[in-house]
């Protein structure tokens, strides 16, 4: 046995010393390839030592596969081994594997004969690629050489075209799973587009056609230039260094470059400044290197697929500009980079073909455009003709395809030099998934997706888009809307000085009013819909005063959807869709009818009563309807629909004295639902409901709180969470009703439940994430008879309960609430009055409320 001859502790100590040497090399600035080779060599020497001690028990060959086969191991990567057996030969020595595990290596292994290995390689795509980069370690070299020769002939060279197609499809699926674009705020260095796996795919593809041992041999074949090889070699080493840094920082296998680690890793790369500035510089460098790998992979895979491929001859049909397509990429026979006068016309035609035919740039056309971007004089991209060219691109139905290509080659930066500052700028708000420039282009893509039928939006928004005569104006605003962002900013909140300058430079000053408004107010509709109670006249009037007219409202609605949905996958929801629809319709009615939509006089109440009575299948009498409406508060009748009033009047009859009644309706296509609660109004009623929901791991999105004249509370609460199904089930809903009643009557105490959930959720937060201090404000200038209390804090289970129990303790009555969560941050807005139904006027009282709220946020219920 090997351990009889060698002492495990000594072997592990030696290996640890060698790996520590690699760590020191890394932190002293060594490139990624050098460190990975050092680690791989250390493992090699350990395996040699173990194998030599047990050499008599195995007559096969020990082979390194995958990353270890390439001789490039990151600090905590798996060690993949193949024990290659002679047909009928002895089994692999278990003692070697045991020893490797004992010294702390994570080993993946298989034991097969040559015949079995070839069969597996033919049948399994993953196994086939891992064995493409096999490397002999020790044992029977003749057996390994025989395997290598047969595997090359019978697996790698057979069906290479189908293999390349399969790897391309696999890459597309992997990209879709890991982000689809290069410029992610938290990329997977191995699996995301432009990551290490892309380069591996290029290598596997070309090796399936040609026997080469280095990327430089590709340049000799004419597949790529030597400059491209040098660039991708440097990019590869940089990504390996980043992966090393990740492993060393978390002391385990980790491939996702999460934001909390970016400042430390960035400082290790020599960047200086604040944490955000350092992280931003790190990510800019990452994006540039990943972009090199992404382009290189695309070029090499295409070259490999077409290498010596027999195709039916057909003439190349070029258009008048010398452009032609192979069905996937746009090529140029020649590119007149010296004839700058005609370049804008050619750019527009290139954009048209990219957009209409959904093409990508070929390598030669990409290089030509890069040259044009670098060498053309500034005047080419200024003035009326440049503005017309840009607007012509934006008028294309699939302009995002052309804009993305032009962003990558630097053309957008020439039209709009201010775009350079956000190009590759990562965002540090914990909810944006893409860099700022990528978010911008994704927003335009989302806008164009509405007409294509890809957007999960209301029919109202679809109709608006299809009848919008100047959609390119909205696209231009999207292109400019985030130019004010910087690494230290949560958002571009300063006054917009850029847009007028840009429009003047491009001869587009006539669009200043429309585009300037959209850029300046691009957050307005989102904030009002999600943060404010726009059913209140004062809120809606303020919104409409800023918007001014229906044309602006239409454009703002289109832009708001595009901006929200471009934040990242899953951010857009049916609930946000509904909020924007409701706000749009209310604002549109205001522009048509003015203050008439807010009137709540006797005539209007009578009209509402008549509409309710005419409802088909009405299960309550006319007298009961009249009584219900007479008792209802103004904020209920002002915004009531006849169908809803009929349902609520019947629902209220179910309420027994001292009890509560519940009704739940799931919102289709969304993880939200509307929970209607009727009960006897008492101070802190909403806080108890919030706590009961928190105990069931459900949160509140919005609350409309109505107190009737007989002290009946009729609250409609929009809830979200994975446990919503329990509210859809009659038995579970009744159980929740009984539990809520027990809480309201003081028969149960749910503080332990809520605080327990809070502790559990805190453990789930990723280590190292930094949050800003909680904030609370009391605002009195927005309404005549209401104070607005706003809190901002890290979200957690039980947060809303902790806030609302303080409001109840301070004897404040909640009229309505808006609950908004974005990433790890929750913004809660409450419309409140004092016991005397007044605003909170006293400054000392305001200060006391703010201090109590901050204390409650920091010290959840049940904690000191």
NUFI-96396 format. One line per 10 residues: number of its first residue (from 1); their letters; for each residue y, x, z of C-alpha. Coordinates in steps of 0.05 Angstrom, whole numbers. Example, Ala and Ser with C-alpha at 12.3 -4.5 7.8 and 13.67 -1.06 7.14 Angstrom:
BEGIN
1) as) -90/246/156; -21/273/143
END
This chain:
BEGIN
1) xxxxxxxxxx) 0/0/0; 69/24/-17; 96/12/53; 43/58/80; 75/115/42; 148/95/47; 189/67/104; 228/4/85; 287/19/130; 298/87/98
11) xxxxxxxxxx) 295/59/28; 344/4/45; 391/54/77; 390/98/15; 402/38/-30; 459/12/14; 492/81/12; 489/81/-64; 517/11/-69; 572/30/-20
21) xxxxxxxxxx) 589/87/-67; 596/35/-122; 640/-7/-77; 686/53/-64; 689/66/-138; 711/-5/-150; 766/-5/-98; 789/62/-124; 802/29/-191; 739/45/-232
31) xxxxxxxxxx) 727/2/-293; 676/-54/-290; 624/-22/-334; 622/43/-293; 612/6/-227; 558/-40/-257; 522/21/-286; 525/55/-218; 493/-5/-184; 440/-12/-238
41) xxxxxxxxxx) 423/62/-232; 416/55/-157; 366/-2/-166; 330/38/-220; 320/97/-173; 295/51/-117; 245/18/-163; 222/86/-190; 211/109/-119; 170/48/-100
51) xxxxxxxxxx) 131/50/-165; 112/123/-158; 86/109/-88; 39/55/-115; 27/80/-186; -49/78/-182; -53/3/-172; -19/-18/-238; -34/4/-309; 19/-40/-344
61) xxxxxxxxxx) 93/-30/-356; 151/-51/-312; 209/-79/-355; 281/-97/-337; 308/-161/-367; 375/-197/-374; 435/-163/-343; 390/-112/-310; 360/-100/-378; 430/-84/-404
71) xxxxxxxxxx) 437/-34/-348; 497/-72/-320; 487/-102/-251; 542/-134/-212; 538/-124/-136; 499/-187/-120; 466/-203/-187; 393/-219/-191; 344/-164/-211; 301/-193/-267
81) xxxxxxxxxx) 234/-158/-278; 176/-167/-325; 108/-139/-305; 78/-128/-374; 3/-131/-368; -51/-103/-413; -96/-157/-440; -148/-163/-385; -110/-111/-344; -97/-112/-270
91) xxxxxxxxxx) -46/-158/-236; 22/-130/-216; 25/-95/-149; 50/-147/-99; 70/-91/-52; 128/-71/-98; 156/-141/-99; 148/-148/-24; 183/-81/-14; 241/-102/-60
101) xxxxxxxxxx) 250/-167/-21; 245/-130/45; 303/-84/26; 347/-143/8; 344/-147/-68; 342/-216/-100; 286/-207/-151; 265/-254/-206; 199/-235/-238; 145/-255/-286
111) xxxxxxxxxx) 76/-225/-303; 51/-233/-374; 11/-199/-429; 44/-183/-495; 13/-244/-527; 36/-290/-471; 106/-261/-472; 112/-273/-547; 87/-345/-538; 138/-358/-484
121) xxxxxxxxxx) 194/-326/-525; 178/-372/-584; 176/-434/-540; 234/-424/-492; 305/-407/-514; 326/-379/-446; 265/-334/-441; 274/-311/-512; 346/-287/-500; 330/-254/-433
131) xxxxxxxxxx) 277/-211/-467; 322/-192/-526; 354/-141/-479; 291/-114/-447; 291/-42/-421; 232/1/-402; 232/23/-329; 166/56/-313; 91/52/-323; 56/50/-391
141) xxxxxxxxxx) 110/67/-442; 62/58/-501; 48/-13/-479; 123/-27/-475; 136/3/-544; 80/-40/-573; 111/-102/-540; 181/-85/-564; 158/-76/-636; 117/-141/-637
151) xxxxxxxxxx) 171/-181/-601; 224/-159/-651; 180/-177/-710; 147/-241/-685; 202/-272/-642; 272/-243/-653; 268/-239/-730; 230/-304/-740; 273/-366/-749; 337/-328/-734
161) xxxxxxxxxx) 380/-381/-769; 352/-437/-726; 359/-392/-665; 433/-380/-678; 446/-454/-689; 410/-469/-623; 451/-416/-586; 516/-445/-616; 496/-514/-592; 478/-486/-524
171) xxxxxxxxxx) 546/-451/-521; 582/-516/-537; 545/-553/-482; 559/-497/-433; 633/-498/-451; 636/-573/-441; 604/-564/-373; 649/-507/-351; 717/-528/-375; 720/-529/-452
181) xxxxxxxxxx) 781/-483/-455; 796/-410/-438; 857/-424/-396; 827/-456/-333; 860/-447/-266; 792/-431/-234; 747/-405/-290; 674/-387/-284; 676/-314/-306; 605/-318/-331
191) xxxxxxxxxx) 599/-388/-361; 668/-414/-381; 695/-405/-452; 713/-332/-462; 667/-312/-406; 612/-260/-403; 559/-308/-429; 599/-317/-494; 594/-242/-508; 520/-244/-492
201) xxxxxxxxxx) 513/-300/-543; 547/-259/-596; 500/-200/-581; 438/-244/-583; 459/-275/-648; 472/-210/-685; 410/-177/-656; 368/-234/-684; 389/-211/-754; 404/-137/-748
211) xxxxxxxxxx) 377/-80/-706; 438/-49/-674; 447/-12/-608; 523/-17/-599; 582/-60/-618; 612/-3/-657; 556/-10/-708; 584/-79/-723; 648/-47/-747; 608/-2/-793
221) xxxxxxxxxx) 575/-64/-823; 643/-95/-835; 630/-154/-788; 692/-138/-747; 744/-83/-745; 738/-23/-699; 802/-47/-666; 767/-112/-649; 707/-74/-621; 753/-32/-577
231) xxxxxxxxxx) 790/-94/-553; 726/-132/-536; 696/-71/-501; 758/-66/-457; 757/-142/-445; 683/-139/-426; 695/-84/-376; 754/-123/-346; 712/-185/-336; 656/-144/-305
241) xxxxxxxxxx) 708/-114/-257; 733/-184/-239; 661/-206/-225; 651/-144/-182; 714/-160/-144; 690/-232/-132; 623/-207/-105; 654/-155/-60; 706/-204/-33; 658/-259/-14
251) xxxxxxxxxx) 598/-212/-1; 551/-255/-43; 538/-278/-114; 599/-316/-139; 624/-328/-210; 681/-378/-201; 749/-344/-194; 776/-394/-142; 850/-394/-127; 846/-372/-54
261) xxxxxxxxxx) 815/-306/-77; 862/-293/-135; 919/-260/-95; 873/-209/-62; 837/-193/-127; 904/-189/-163; 931/-139/-113; 868/-98/-126; 888/-97/-199; 957/-69/-180
271) xxxxxxxxxx) 999/-131/-187; 1056/-140/-137; 1099/-197/-110; 1084/-261/-73; 1013/-288/-72; 1028/-338/-128; 1063/-285/-170; 1005/-237/-162; 954/-291/-178; 994/-313/-239
281) xxxxxxxxxx) 995/-242/-267; 921/-234/-254; 906/-299/-291; 950/-281/-350; 911/-218/-359; 845/-256/-351; 866/-307/-404; 885/-252/-454; 819/-216/-444; 778/-280/-446
291) xxxxxxxxxx) 814/-300/-510; 792/-234/-541; 720/-248/-522; 723/-320/-547; 749/-300/-616; 701/-241/-621; 642/-286/-604; 662/-338/-656; 671/-285/-710; 606/-248/-695
301) xxxxxxxxxx) 563/-311/-689; 589/-336/-756; 577/-268/-788; 506/-266/-759; 490/-335/-785; 514/-320/-855; 486/-249/-859; 444/-243/-922; 436/-318/-922; 414/-348/-988
311) xxxxxxxxxx) 463/-403/-1008; 471/-443/-1070; 527/-413/-1111; 590/-453/-1116; 660/-432/-1135; 712/-425/-1081; 764/-479/-1090; 831/-457/-1064; 892/-500/-1060; 960/-480/-1088
321) xxxxxxxxxx) 973/-437/-1027; 907/-398/-1033; 876/-435/-974; 803/-457/-974; 754/-484/-923; 680/-472/-909; 676/-538/-871; 690/-505/-803; 745/-454/-814; 807/-448/-856
331) xxxxxxxxxx) 811/-385/-898; 866/-354/-939; 855/-314/-1002; 921/-280/-990; 978/-290/-942; 1050/-275/-964; 1073/-244/-899; 1130/-209/-936; 1157/-273/-968; 1187/-302/-905
341) xxxxxxxxxx) 1229/-354/-943; 1167/-395/-960; 1130/-383/-894; 1154/-447/-859; 1128/-489/-917; 1062/-453/-914; 1058/-461/-839; 1066/-536/-846; 1012/-539/-899; 965/-496/-856
351) xxxxxxxxxx) 978/-543/-798; 964/-603/-843; 896/-576/-864; 877/-555/-793; 895/-624/-767; 868/-669/-823; 803/-631/-833; 794/-611/-759; 787/-537/-777; 795/-472/-738
361) xxxxxxxxxx) 828/-409/-763; 784/-358/-798; 791/-286/-774; 832/-263/-834; 880/-322/-830; 886/-313/-755; 905/-240/-763; 956/-258/-818; 989/-310/-773; 991/-260/-716
371) xxxxxxxxxx) 1025/-211/-762; 1075/-264/-784; 1089/-282/-712; 1101/-209/-694; 1142/-188/-754; 1182/-247/-780; 1257/-245/-765; 1283/-293/-712; 1325/-332/-762; 1261/-358/-795
381) xxxxxxxxxx) 1247/-400/-733; 1318/-425/-722; 1360/-478/-755; 1348/-544/-788; 1289/-522/-832; 1252/-494/-772; 1265/-559/-733; 1240/-600/-792; 1177/-557/-797; 1162/-566/-722
391) xxxxxxxxxx) 1174/-641/-726; 1130/-644/-788; 1074/-612/-749; 1084/-661/-691; 1081/-720/-740; 1009/-702/-758; 957/-749/-728; 917/-691/-700; 975/-643/-687; 943/-616/-623
401) xxxxxxxxxx) 892/-579/-667; 947/-542/-704; 989/-531/-642; 931/-499/-606; 918/-451/-664; 992/-435/-669; 997/-424/-594; 940/-373/-597; 972/-332/-652; 1043/-334/-622
411) xxxxxxxxxx) 1076/-382/-671; 1096/-433/-618; 1130/-377/-579; 1172/-362/-641; 1194/-435/-650; 1207/-442/-575; 1216/-374/-541; 1222/-410/-474; 1148/-427/-482; 1130/-354/-469
421) xxxxxxxxxx) 1144/-362/-394; 1090/-417/-387; 1041/-387/-437; 980/-369/-394; 1017/-389/-330; 965/-412/-280; 983/-470/-234; 975/-466/-158; 976/-538/-135; 901/-545/-126
431) xxxxxxxxxx) 894/-604/-174; 916/-579/-242; 853/-554/-278; 890/-518/-335; 945/-467/-343; 1013/-496/-358; 1011/-484/-433; 940/-512/-437; 962/-573/-397; 1019/-583/-446
441) xxxxxxxxxx) 974/-582/-508; 921/-624/-473; 974/-677/-459; 990/-681/-533; 915/-685/-548; 908/-742/-498; 966/-779/-530; 935/-773/-599; 868/-794/-570; 896/-864/-556
451) xxxxxxxxxx) 899/-881/-630; 831/-850/-642; 801/-898/-591; 780/-842/-543; 827/-861/-486; 806/-906/-427; 872/-943/-427; 898/-1014/-430; 904/-1052/-495; 979/-1054/-479
461) xxxxxxxxxx) 985/-978/-485; 944/-978/-549; 990/-1030/-580; 1052/-992/-559; 1026/-928/-590; 1007/-961/-655; 1075/-993/-663; 1116/-933/-639; 1158/-909/-698; 1176/-841/-670
471) xxxxxxxxxx) 1114/-815/-635; 1134/-744/-653; 1193/-751/-604; 1144/-763/-547; 1103/-703/-570; 1164/-659/-572; 1182/-681/-501; 1111/-664/-479; 1117/-595/-512; 1181/-583/-472
481) xxxxxxxxxx) 1168/-621/-407; 1140/-564/-365; 1181/-505/-390; 1215/-500/-322; 1151/-484/-285; 1143/-416/-252; 1090/-385/-208; 1128/-402/-144; 1142/-474/-163; 1101/-536/-149
491) xxxxxxxxxx) 1139/-568/-206; 1198/-561/-250; 1248/-598/-207; 1313/-562/-224; 1363/-590/-272; 1340/-585/-344; 1385/-536/-380; 1334/-514/-432; 1323/-576/-474; 1394/-582/-503
501) xxxxxxxxxx) 1394/-508/-520; 1326/-512/-554; 1344/-575/-594; 1410/-545/-617; 1376/-481/-639; 1326/-521/-681; 1379/-568/-710; 1350/-627/-671; 1410/-644/-626; 1408/-716/-651
511) xxxxxxxxxx) 1344/-724/-609; 1378/-699/-546; 1385/-768/-513; 1313/-790/-523; 1278/-723/-512; 1325/-701/-456; 1311/-765/-417; 1235/-757/-424; 1236/-684/-403; 1284/-697/-345
521) xxxxxxxxxx) 1247/-758/-319; 1176/-742/-339; 1152/-754/-267; 1192/-817/-255; 1142/-871/-277; 1083/-836/-243; 1121/-828/-177; 1146/-900/-176; 1078/-929/-195; 1037/-888/-146
531) xxxxxxxxxx) 1085/-875/-88; 1133/-934/-86; 1128/-1009/-76; 1157/-1029/-143; 1145/-1103/-128; 1207/-1099/-84; 1271/-1114/-124; 1310/-1053/-100; 1255/-1005/-123; 1246/-1037/-191
541) xxxxxxxxxx) 1322/-1041/-203; 1330/-966/-187; 1274/-950/-235; 1303/-993/-291; 1373/-965/-280; 1345/-896/-295; 1304/-918/-355; 1362/-961/-384; 1325/-997/-441; 1257/-1019/-468
551) xxxxxxxxxx) 1254/-963/-521; 1258/-910/-467; 1208/-949/-425; 1156/-949/-482; 1163/-874/-493; 1161/-859/-419; 1097/-900/-411; 1064/-861/-467; 1086/-794/-439; 1065/-812/-367
561) xxxxxxxxxx) 994/-829/-387; 989/-765/-428; 1017/-722/-371; 971/-752/-317; 908/-751/-358; 920/-678/-379; 917/-653/-307; 841/-647/-310; 776/-686/-319; 770/-747/-275
571) xxxxxxxxxx) 844/-750/-255; 859/-811/-298; 829/-874/-268; 828/-949/-279; 870/-955/-216; 925/-911/-244; 919/-948/-309; 931/-1014/-273; 990/-987/-234; 1026/-964/-296
581) xxxxxxxxxx) 1011/-1029/-333; 1039/-1069/-275; 1102/-1026/-270; 1113/-1029/-345; 1106/-1104/-348; 1152/-1115/-288; 1205/-1068/-317; 1199/-1101/-386; 1210/-1170/-354; 1271/-1143/-318
591) xxxxxxxxxx) 1301/-1117/-383; 1290/-1186/-414; 1308/-1233/-356; 1348/-1190/-309; 1355/-1212/-236; 1323/-1279/-252; 1254/-1249/-240; 1272/-1237/-167; 1296/-1307/-149; 1256/-1341/-95
601) xxxxxxxxxx) 1296/-1405/-83; 1269/-1475/-70; 1265/-1492/-144; 1223/-1430/-157; 1177/-1446/-98; 1169/-1516/-124; 1152/-1489/-194; 1101/-1442/-163; 1070/-1501/-124; 1064/-1543/-187
611) xxxxxxxxxx) 1031/-1486/-225; 981/-1476/-169; 964/-1550/-165; 950/-1551/-240; 896/-1497/-233; 829/-1523/-258; 776/-1533/-204; 827/-1529/-147; 788/-1535/-81; 849/-1549/-37
621) xxxxxxxxxx) 895/-1609/-34; 967/-1611/-58; 991/-1617/15; 951/-1556/35; 980/-1516/-23; 1051/-1537/-5; 1039/-1518/68; 1009/-1450/49; 1068/-1432/4; 1119/-1457/55
631) xxxxxxxxxx) 1090/-1410/107; 1085/-1350/60; 1135/-1293/64; 1182/-1278/7; 1147/-1214/-13; 1085/-1256/-26; 1115/-1315/-65; 1160/-1270/-106; 1101/-1234/-137; 1047/-1287/-134
641) xxxxxxxxxx) 1005/-1311/-192; 983/-1384/-189; 909/-1367/-194; 915/-1318/-136; 954/-1367/-93; 899/-1420/-103; 846/-1370/-83; 886/-1346/-22; 901/-1417/2; 827/-1433/2
651) xxxxxxxxxx) 810/-1366/33; 860/-1376/90; 825/-1441/109; 763/-1401/126; 800/-1365/181; 780/-1387/250; 825/-1377/311; 821/-1306/336; 775/-1284/280; 782/-1248/213
661) xxxxxxxxxx) 759/-1266/143; 743/-1216/88; 740/-1220/12; 722/-1161/-34; 728/-1151/-109; 706/-1087/-144; 753/-1060/-196; 710/-1050/-259; 701/-979/-284; 732/-947/-223
671) xxxxxxxxxx) 713/-926/-152; 764/-974/-123; 763/-1047/-101; 809/-1098/-70; 793/-1119/2; 831/-1181/25; 835/-1190/100; 861/-1252/136; 870/-1250/211; 917/-1263/268
681) xxxxxxxxxx) 976/-1216/261; 984/-1167/318; 1018/-1099/325; 973/-1044/299; 930/-1092/257; 934/-1047/196; 919/-985/237; 855/-1016/263; 834/-1035/192; 849/-963/168
691) xxxxxxxxxx) 807/-935/225; 749/-982/212; 749/-962/138; 754/-888/156; 693/-896/202; 655/-921/140; 682/-861/100; 728/-904/57; 801/-891/43; 861/-935/26
701) xxxxxxxxxx) 899/-927/-39; 950/-983/-31; 965/-1040/17; 1004/-1104/7; 1017/-1132/76; 1039/-1204/85; 1056/-1238/151; 1059/-1314/148; 1103/-1358/192; 1045/-1377/237
711) xxxxxxxxxx) 1030/-1303/250; 973/-1301/201; 964/-1233/167; 940/-1236/95; 932/-1164/71; 906/-1140/4; 882/-1068/11; 858/-1026/-48; 803/-981/-22; 763/-924/-51
721) xxxxxxxxxx) 702/-883/-32; 628/-875/-46; 610/-930/4; 645/-987/-33; 578/-1018/-50; 570/-1040/23; 631/-1085/14; 600/-1117/-48; 538/-1138/-9; 547/-1202/31
731) xxxxxxxxxx) 506/-1178/90; 541/-1111/94; 609/-1144/86; 592/-1191/144; 569/-1132/186; 635/-1096/171; 673/-1160/189; 638/-1164/257; 652/-1090/270; 725/-1098/251
741) xxxxxxxxxx) 732/-1158/297; 701/-1118/354; 751/-1062/341; 809/-1112/340; 787/-1143/405; 779/-1075/439; 704/-1084/447; 690/-1021/407; 724/-953/404; 719/-917/338
751) xxxxxxxxxx) 759/-854/357; 695/-814/365; 671/-838/297; 735/-820/262; 744/-752/296; 671/-735/282; 683/-749/208; 746/-707/211; 710/-647/240; 656/-653/187
761) xxxxxxxxxx) 705/-656/130; 744/-595/155; 680/-554/151; 674/-573/77; 741/-542/58; 734/-476/22; 750/-416/65; 816/-384/51; 852/-445/23; 923/-445/49
771) xxxxxxxxxx) 959/-511/60; 1032/-522/74; 1055/-552/139; 1054/-629/145; 1120/-665/134; 1148/-732/155; 1214/-767/136; 1250/-831/155; 1293/-857/97; 1343/-913/107
781) xxxxxxxxxx) 1385/-913/44; 1334/-947/-2; 1333/-1018/26; 1379/-1065/63; 1328/-1088/115; 1272/-1036/111; 1262/-964/131; 1216/-921/90; 1171/-871/126; 1139/-818/82
791) xxxxxxxxxx) 1087/-767/105; 1057/-708/67; 996/-672/93; 927/-644/78; 881/-702/64; 822/-716/109; 779/-773/135; 818/-811/188; 887/-785/168; 914/-855/152
801) xxxxxxxxxx) 887/-882/218; 922/-826/257; 988/-840/222; 986/-916/228; 965/-915/302; 1029/-876/316; 1070/-928/277; 1037/-982/319; 1050/-943/383; 1123/-938/362
811) xxxxxxxxxx) 1123/-1014/354; 1138/-1010/279; 1113/-1066/234; 1086/-1044/165; 1108/-1089/108; 1072/-1050/54; 1043/-982/41; 1028/-934/-17; 974/-881/-7; 971/-825/-58
821) xxxxxxxxxx) 922/-767/-59; 928/-709/-108; 880/-652/-98; 878/-636/-24; 946/-667/-10; 960/-738/12; 1028/-771/7; 1034/-836/47; 1094/-883/41; 1104/-940/91
831) xxxxxxxxxx) 1157/-995/88; 1171/-1013/161; 1215/-1052/207; 1227/-1050/282; 1206/-1105/332; 1271/-1140/315; 1257/-1137/240; 1312/-1085/231; 1316/-1016/202; 1307/-954/246
841) xxxxxxxxxx) 1381/-936/254; 1380/-893/317; 1377/-818/299; 1341/-799/363; 1289/-854/350; 1279/-827/279; 1269/-756/307; 1219/-782/359; 1179/-818/304; 1177/-756/259
851) xxxxxxxxxx) 1154/-711/316; 1100/-760/337; 1074/-765/266; 1071/-690/256; 1034/-683/322; 984/-737/303; 971/-705/235; 958/-637/267; 917/-665/325; 869/-719/299
861) xxxx) 846/-775/344; 801/-751/399; 825/-679/396; 873/-643/443
END
